[in-house]
Amino acid sequence: MHPYDDRVTISFPAGAYTVLAPATSANLGPGFDALGLALDLCDEVTAWVPEDGKTTVEVTGEGAGELPQDETHLIVHAMRETFAELGAQPAGLALHCRNRIPQARGLGSSSAAIVAGVTLANALAGGRLSRADEVRIAGRLEGHPDNIAPCLLGGFTIAWTEAGGARAVSLPVAPEIRPTVFVPAVRGLTAHARAALPGAVPHADASFNAGRSALLVHALTGAPDLLFEATEDRLHQGYRAAGMPETAALVARLREAGVAAVVSGAGPSVLALTPLPSGFDLGGSWLAHTLPVFSGGARVSAGRIPG
């Protein structure tokens, strides 16, 4: 039995839509669950409503052979939830996913999947939702909006949740900032990283992070020379260090070298917002990717049905 009972018959387009959903790095040091940055590394997902009424998912790239290929796939789930809000459910869905964002590395792969699902469902249903609606729905599905906000809006984002749901704004990033991401071979789980956090923190640490978060907004948008001081954190990275010692060690070594480095999201990837000194030895099995900031957010266009 289909998990959604409220399906109604509407005319879905015969063609397909394609979305580019960018990788993201959340927190950026002190901005826990609030600040995020979109990076120019995108998953590309094409969706259409098949005539046979079946749901199929084809995945190439990251996660191929591991991710579900049916209604339990995260993108399909996000599409179904969005269709439910719109009051229309197609019998089946077909997806072709070209995944480039590393999975379970703190680069927003799950948020990209949710954003892809919400925006594709909206496009297939005629574009009746605003971007603010998409932020609200995606934030509800993800649970916190710090990753979905930059994925949807692009650039540097500030996100928050109020009674009506998630909201966010996007700010332009100073043009000289070119982030570098260091991705390890090992994976991490956000749930494990969150479980390491205490239920309460000292008032002095909360005050410290509030000041650094405000400074980071200024640094990212117009004063990159302040990025090192602006990325200091006392709220979450120290508590998570024991669970990902290699990540903590790399962040420490980079900061000792004067680099504005932080844990990317819940880790284990590391984000550097300033250049590395010449000859810096990463060590281990880290892969470095210098990625421009992705402006404009998730991009949906009319596509072709593969094959």
N, C-alpha and C positions, 0 to 999 in steps of 0.2 A: 504494500500500500504506500502511496506517495506520502511523504511526511507533511505536506501542506494540503489542507483541506479547502482553502479558500480560492481555488483556481477559478478564474472566469475566462471566457473566450474573448480574445481580442485579436486584431490583425497585426501580427509581428512581421517585420520586413523579411523579404526573401533573401536579402544579402547579409553580409557580415559587417561587424565593426571590430576595429583593432585599437588597443590601448597600449601606450608606453608608460609603464609605472616605474619610477626611479627608486634606486636604493636610497636609504636614509640613515643618518646617524643621529641618535637621540641623546639627550642630556647635555652633551658638550661640556662635561665637567660639572659645573654647579647647578645647571638648569634641570634638575631631576624632574622627569615626567612633564616638562613644560617646553623645553627648547629643542629644536631639531633642525637638521640641514639636509637638503636634497642633493644627491650626488649623481653625476652623469654616468650611471650604469643602470640600464633599464631592462626589466622583464617586458616581453612583448607578447600580448595575449590577443588572440582572435576568437570571437564568439559569434555563433549564429543559432537560429532555431531550426533544427532539422525536420524534414518532412515526416520521418519515421517515428517521431515522438520519443526517441531514446536519448539518454544522456551518455555522452562519451567524452573522454578527456585524453588528449595526446600531449605528452611532455617531452621536450628535448632540452638538452643542457643540464643545468643544475637540478638535481632531484629526479632525473629520469630513472625509471625503474624502481623508485622508492615511494613516490607520491601516489595517492589514490587516483583512480581513473573513472570514478563514478560520482554519485550524488554526495559522497563524503569529502570530496576535494574542497579545499577551503574557498576557492574562487566560486565554485558552484553554490556552496552554502551562502556566501555573501550575495550572490545573484538572487538566490531564492528569497533571502531576507529582504532585499530591496524590492523585488517584485511583490512581495507580500504587502509592503507599505504602499505600493502603487495599486494594489487590488487586482493584480493580473499575474497568472503563473502559466508559462508555456509548459506543455507536457514534457518536452525534452530540451536539452541544451547540448551543444557541441562546442568544445574548446580545443584550441591548438595553442600550447604554451611554449614559448621560447625563453627559457629561464637563464638569466645571466647573473643574477644576484646570488652570492653564496648563501646557502641555507644554514640557519642556526649559528650565525657568526656575529650577530649584533649589527646587521646592516639592513634590517627592516624587511626581510623577505616575506614574512607573514603579513605585514602591513601592506606591502605591494600587492599581495594576492587579494587582500580584502578590498583595497582601492580598485584593483582591476575588476573585481566582481561588481562592486557598487556602480562604477562608471559605465561598465558594459551593459548592465541591466538597465540603467537609466537611458542609455543610447537606444537600446532595442525597444524600449517602451515609449520612445518619442521624445526623450529629453525633458521630461516634466519636472525633474528635480533641479533645484539650484545648487551651486557649489556649496553653499552653506548647509543645505540638506544632506549633501553627500558627506560632508565633514561630520555632521551629527550621526548619520547612520554608521559610517565607518568607525567613528569613535566608540559607539556603543558595541559594535562587534569586536573591536580590538580590546576594549576595556580601559584604555588610556590613550589620549590623542597625540602624544609627542612624536610618534612615527608616521601616523596617517596624515597629519597636518602637512609636513613638508612634501610627502608623496603626492598629495592632492593639489597643494598650492605652489610648490616649488620654492626655491631660495631658502632663506632662513626664516623659521616660523616660531611664533609664540602661541602655545595652545593652552586652553583651560577648559574646565567643565563647570557648567552651571545647571540650574534646575531644568532647563530645556534640552540639555545635552552638551556635546562638545562644540567648542568654537575655536577659531584660530585666525591669526593674521600673518601675512608674509611681508618681510622686509628685504630690500635689496642688500646684497653682500658687497663689501668693498672689493673692487675689481682685482686688486693685487693678491687676494686670498685664493690659494689653490690647495685644497686639502689633499692629504695623502693618507690612504688607508693601508694598514698592515694586517693581513689576513692569515691566521694560523691554519694548520691542517686539522686541528681538533675542533670539535663543535662545542657549543654551549647551549644551555636551556634557560630561557628567561625566568621560568618558574623557579629553578634552582637559585638563580641570582637574587630573585626577590625574597626567597626564603631566608637568605643570609642577612637581611636587613633587620635591625631592631625595631621594636614597637614604638620607641621614643628615642630622641636624641637630645643632647645638651642644648639649652637655649643659645649658648654662645656659638655653637656650630650652625644652628639654624640662621642666626643673625649674620654670621660670616658668609654663608651661601647666598643669602638674600642680596647682600652687597655685591658679591662676585657675579651673580646672575645679571644684576642691573648693569654692571660694568661690561659684561660680555656682550650685551646688546649694543652698547656704544662701540666696543672694540670691533665687532664683526661688521658693523655697518659703516664705520668711518674712522676708526683708530686702531689699525692692526698692530701698532707698536705696543698696545696694552694687552694683547692676547695671552701672553704668558701669565700675568697676574690674574687676568679675567677667567682663566680656566682652572683655577685652584678650587678644590672641592673637599668638604669634610662630611658630606651627607651620605654618600653611598659607596664610593670606590674603595675606601679603606676597609669597610665591612665585607666587601666581596673579594678582597685580595686573596684570602686563603683558598678560596674555591677555584681561582685561576691564577696560580703563582707566576706562570710565564708571562701572562698579560701584565700583571702588576709590576713585574721586573722590567719589562720593556718600557712601560710608561715611566717608571722611575729613572731608567737610564736616559731616556729621551729628555726628560725634564732636567736632569742633571746637566745635560748638554745644552740647555737653554731653549728646548723645543716646547711649544705649547701643545702637549700631548695629553690625551684623555682616553678612557675606555669608551669604545663606540657602543652606545646603547647599553645592553646588559652584557656585552662582551661575547666572545673573547677577542674580537678584533680591536685594534687600536687606531685612533684618529689623531693625526698631527695637523695643526692649522697653520704652522709656520715651517719654513724649510729646515731640512736636516743639515748639520754641518758636514763639510766635505770629508769623505772617508769614514763616516759613521758605520759601524758594523752591527747589523741587526742581530746576527746570530740565529741559531735555530732554523726553523723551516718557514719563516714568515715570507709572504709574498706582498710586495709593495705595489700599490696602484695609486698614481696621482690622478685624481678625478675632479674635473671642473664642477662648480656648483651648477645644479640643474635648475634652470629658471622656468617659470610658467606652469609647473605641476604636471600631473598626469594628462596625457594628450590622447584624445579619442578621435578616430577618423574612420570614414567608410573604408572597408577592406574587402578582400576577396576570400571566398571560401576555399581553403587549401585543397589542392587536388582537383 
